[in-house]
Amino acid sequence: MGQPFTVSLVSWHDGEPLLKSIREVVFIREQGVPAELEWDGLDEGCRHALALSHQGDAIGCGRMFANGHIGRIAVLPQWREKKVGTAIMEALLDYARAHDYKQVDVDAQTHAMPFYRNFEFVEQGKEFIDAGLPHLKMVLKL
Ligand SMILES: CC(C)(COP(=O)(O)OP(=O)(O)OC[C@H]1O[C@@H](n2cnc3c(N)ncnc32)[C@H](O)[C@@H]1OP(=O)(O)O)[C@@H](O)C(=O)NCCC(=O)NCCS
């Protein structure tokens, strides 16, 4: 049986309300990221991955800059551990490979490092605090 969701790449222009609804729940309400940091004005310049359930509900997202910087990977709590996050990352990595990116990177929240290690991202540098949460830069050579 196939997965009960699909992931597609969208522009901010096309996906804004759905992408915002996920990030509002996960980053602002669940993780306590201040709204002014979450809405950093950089979304227009990114490719976005959007996961939709077969019912059409927005359940996960992520974004990637033209320089290969990946961020804002989020899956709604009730949809976690069902490989939605993996499918979002694969969609972004497929895009990066198709466009000849040499490497991608992510500022990983430290709790999520095992998630990124699954794609063979490796840690780089020291832990730092962003939006009040511990992070570490991780890099994947393509
Ligand atoms: C991190 C997150 C995106 C993972 O999404 P997900 O859909 O649950 O992940 P998947 O089901 O694809 O997980 C794949 C693997 O990643 C690992 N993993 C997933 N979530 C993890 C977590 N929170 N901590 C550590 N490892 C995790 C597991 O090894 C898992 O493999 P398994 O299913 O064989 O155990 C999701 O937990 C989330 O939205 N968290 C809150 C927001 C966040 O912290 N985002 C990351 C910002 S850097």
PDBQT file of the ligand as one rigid body, heavy atoms in Angstrom, charges set to zero:
ROOT
HETATM    1  C1  LIG A 201      11.829  16.187  13.161  1.00  0.00    +0.000 C 
HETATM    2  C2  LIG A 201      10.526  15.892  12.440  1.00  0.00    +0.000 C 
HETATM    3  C3  LIG A 201      10.391  16.808  11.229  1.00  0.00    +0.000 C 
HETATM    4  C4  LIG A 201      10.592  14.419  11.950  1.00  0.00    +0.000 C 
HETATM    5  O1  LIG A 201       9.452  14.154  11.146  1.00  0.00    +0.000 OA
HETATM    6  P1  LIG A 201       8.773  12.683  11.094  1.00  0.00    +0.000 P 
HETATM    7  O2  LIG A 201       7.799  12.684   9.985  1.00  0.00    +0.000 OA
HETATM    8  O3  LIG A 201       8.280  12.313  12.443  1.00  0.00    +0.000 OA
HETATM    9  O4  LIG A 201      10.052  11.789  10.747  1.00  0.00    +0.000 OA
HETATM   10  P2  LIG A 201      10.085  10.361  10.034  1.00  0.00    +0.000 P 
HETATM   11  O5  LIG A 201       8.893   9.553  10.432  1.00  0.00    +0.000 OA
HETATM   12  O6  LIG A 201      10.329  10.547   8.594  1.00  0.00    +0.000 OA
HETATM   13  O7  LIG A 201      11.383   9.775  10.775  1.00  0.00    +0.000 OA
HETATM   14  C5  LIG A 201      12.419   9.121  10.128  1.00  0.00    +0.000 C 
HETATM   15  C6  LIG A 201      13.507   8.801  11.116  1.00  0.00    +0.000 C 
HETATM   16  O8  LIG A 201      14.036   9.968  11.721  1.00  0.00    +0.000 OA
HETATM   17  C7  LIG A 201      14.302   9.737  13.101  1.00  0.00    +0.000 C 
HETATM   18  N1  LIG A 201      13.534  10.727  13.865  1.00  0.00    +0.000 N 
HETATM   19  C8  LIG A 201      12.329  11.221  13.576  1.00  0.00    +0.000 A 
HETATM   20  N2  LIG A 201      11.970  12.168  14.451  1.00  0.00    +0.000 NA
HETATM   21  C9  LIG A 201      12.964  12.259  15.319  1.00  0.00    +0.000 A 
HETATM   22  C10 LIG A 201      13.166  13.080  16.455  1.00  0.00    +0.000 A 
HETATM   23  N3  LIG A 201      12.284  14.007  16.847  1.00  0.00    +0.000 N 
HETATM   24  N4  LIG A 201      14.290  12.901  17.143  1.00  0.00    +0.000 NA
HETATM   25  C11 LIG A 201      15.183  11.985  16.734  1.00  0.00    +0.000 A 
HETATM   26  N5  LIG A 201      15.046  11.195  15.656  1.00  0.00    +0.000 NA
HETATM   27  C12 LIG A 201      13.944  11.341  14.960  1.00  0.00    +0.000 A 
HETATM   28  C13 LIG A 201      13.976   8.333  13.396  1.00  0.00    +0.000 C 
HETATM   29  O9  LIG A 201      15.200   7.616  13.294  1.00  0.00    +0.000 OA
HETATM   30  C14 LIG A 201      13.059   7.914  12.266  1.00  0.00    +0.000 C 
HETATM   31  O10 LIG A 201      13.286   6.615  11.884  1.00  0.00    +0.000 OA
HETATM   32  P3  LIG A 201      12.350   5.414  12.413  1.00  0.00    +0.000 P 
HETATM   33  O11 LIG A 201      10.951   5.770  11.977  1.00  0.00    +0.000 OA
HETATM   34  O12 LIG A 201      12.914   4.233  11.735  1.00  0.00    +0.000 OA
HETATM   35  O13 LIG A 201      12.514   5.415  13.895  1.00  0.00    +0.000 OA
HETATM   36  C15 LIG A 201       9.297  16.022  13.372  1.00  0.00    +0.000 C 
HETATM   37  O14 LIG A 201       9.542  15.279  14.558  1.00  0.00    +0.000 OA
HETATM   38  C16 LIG A 201       8.964  17.455  13.775  1.00  0.00    +0.000 C 
HETATM   39  O15 LIG A 201       8.243  18.153  13.069  1.00  0.00    +0.000 OA
HETATM   40  N6  LIG A 201       9.472  17.907  14.920  1.00  0.00    +0.000 N 
HETATM   41  C17 LIG A 201       9.168  19.252  15.419  1.00  0.00    +0.000 C 
HETATM   42  C18 LIG A 201       9.813  20.325  14.551  1.00  0.00    +0.000 C 
HETATM   43  C19 LIG A 201      11.305  20.166  14.492  1.00  0.00    +0.000 C 
HETATM   44  O16 LIG A 201      11.968  19.993  15.504  1.00  0.00    +0.000 OA
HETATM   45  N7  LIG A 201      11.845  20.256  13.257  1.00  0.00    +0.000 N 
HETATM   46  C20 LIG A 201      13.260  20.118  13.008  1.00  0.00    +0.000 C 
HETATM   47  C21 LIG A 201      13.868  21.461  13.008  1.00  0.00    +0.000 C 
HETATM   48  S1  LIG A 201      15.626  21.337  12.768  1.00  0.00    +0.000 SA
ENDROOT
TORSDOF 0
